[in-house]
Amino acid sequence: MARNTRGRPGSKNRFSSRPVNTNHHVEVFASHVDDNVTEQANQLARLPFVHPHVALMPDAHYGMGSAVGTVFGTIGAVIPAPSASTSAAA
């Protein structure tokens, strides 16, 4: 498991990232993630505007469309999160 070196110099981050074995860059900051969550992250990482990687936080779990607890950057795209009232109406 690779040590997470991000953050303040000298900080003791208790989470470490580990790459998921794919051609797309997915980092996992959790000790265990379900296979369906990993598949959602892999599908997200394949999108052409997702850059530089998809990160799964320690609380990541299966969600509608994308795993809850997923963080990613984009190039040339803005993806708003639905509000609670929008999600409840769906």
N, C-alpha and C positions, 0 to 999 in steps of 0.2 A: 504494500500500500504506500503510495507516494505521500510525502508530507506536504501539506498545504502551506505555501510560503507567502500567501497573500495577507494583506493586513498591515498593521503597524509593526515596524521593526522591533524584534524582541518579544512580540506578543506570543502567548501560549494558546494557540488555536486548538481546541480539543477535537475538531473535525479534520479529516484529511480527505482529499479527493482521490478518486480512482477512475481511470478511464474505462468506459464500457467497450467491449471488443466489437467495434463496428468501423466502417470507413468514415463515419461521421463523428464529429467531436462531441461527446457527451461526458460530463463529469458528474460523479455521484459523491455527495457529501453526507452519506448515511452508511450505517453498518449493514442494513438490509433494505432492499427495494424489491417489491414484487415484479415478476416477469412482465405482467401487463403494463406496469408503469414504465419499465425499461423500453418496451416496444413503443409506447406513446412518445417517449423522449427520442427514440431513434427516428420515428416518423417525422417529428418536428424538426430534428436536425437535418433531415433531407431537403427541407424547403430552401429554395435558392436565396431567400433574403435573410435567413437566420445566420448570424455571424457574431462572434467567432466560435461560440459553442453553446450548448444547452447544459444547464446545471440543475441537478436534482438535489433539493435541500433535504435535511434529515427527516422532515415531516411529509415528504412526497408520498402521494397516494393517487389512485386511479380517479380520473375526472372525465367530464364530458368534453371531448375534443382534445384537451391537453391535460396532463397530469397536474393536480393541485400540488403546489410546492415546486413548480418549474420556473426557472429564471433563464432568460436568453436575451441576447442583443439582436438588433436587426440593422440592415443596411437598406435605405430607401423605402422603409415601411414603418408605419405606426399601427400597432395592434392594441386597441383599447380593451380593457377588461370590462366585462359586463357588470352592471351594478346589481345589487341584490334584488331590486324590484324587477329588473329585466330578466334575471335568471329565474326568478319565481314564476314569471309569466310564461316561460318557455315550456 
